């Protein structure tokens, strides 16, 4: 089961932060690995950074972004979360990055 997206942050002044998304869970197999939680994004008086994507057993999620108007980076390795987007000083929005697909490994023994 996939994780949940992070908490969005509306227009703000001063210092504020938004928590990253919760990592996904899996069950029923012989080996199960849950996804890591996404990192917290923040803004402080016109400068900020989006939260990085959660890690998985197969690699780290993408780093958070700094800038004024950037879409979040998609998760590259299997099962990682996408990074959050960042929009500062503009009345608009951007999408966060997509999480990468999970992976199922099947071993066949004879």
N, C-alpha and C positions, 0 to 999 in steps of 0.2 A: 504494500500500500504506500503510495507516494506521500511525501511530506506536505505540510501546509505552507503557503506563501507567507512572507513576512508582513508585519504591520506597516501600513502606509502612514505617511506623515503629511498633514495638510499644511497650508501656508502658516508660517511661523516667524517670529522675530526673537532675537536672543539666542538662547541655547536650548536645543531639544534633541531627542534621540528616538529611534524606532527599533524595536527588537527584530532580529532575523527570524525566519520561519523555522518551524519544528521539523526535525528530520523524519524521514519515512521509516516505517517498521515492516518487518517481514516475519513470517512464522510458518511452521509446518515442515520445514526441511531439516536435514541433518546438520547443516551449517547455516546459521542465520546471522545477518549483519544489518544493524540499523544505520540509517543515515545521520550525519552530524547536523546540529542546529546551525542555521545561518548566522553570520556575524551582525552586530548592531551597527546601524547607520546613524550619523549625527550631523547636526548643523550648528554653527556658532557664528552669529553676526555676519551672515553673508558668505561663509565658507563652510563646506561640508564634505562628507564622504559617505557613499552608499555602503551598505553591508555586503560583505563577501558571501559567496555561496557556501553551503554546508559541504563537508567532505564525506566521502564514502570509503569503504574498505579498499577501493581501487584507485584512490587518489584524492588530492585536495580540490576543493571547489575554487572558482575564480576569485581573484581579489576584488575588493571594493573599488569604486571609481571616485575620482575627484574631477571636478569640472563644473560646467554651468548647465549643460543640457545633453546628457548621455543616456542611451539605452543600456540596461544591464547586460553583462556578458553571460552567454549561455554556459551551462556546466559542461566541461569537455569530457572527463572520464566517466565511465559507467556509474550511475547512481548519485552523482554529485548535484547539488543545487545550483541555480543560477544566481549571479550577483544582482543586487538591487540597482535601480536606476537612480540618477541624481538630476535634479532640476533646481537651480538657484537663481532667484531674481527675475524669473520669467513666469507669467501666468499661463502655464501649459502643463503637460504631463509626458512621461515616457514610460514604456513598459519595462518591468524587470526582466532579467534573463530567464530563459527556460531551463528547468532541470534536465539533466541527461537521463536517458532511458536506463532502467535497471538491467541486470543481466542474470540469466539462469544458467547454471552449469550442471549438466547431466552426465554422470559417470555410469557407464554400462559395464557390468562385470559378468563374465561368463564362467 
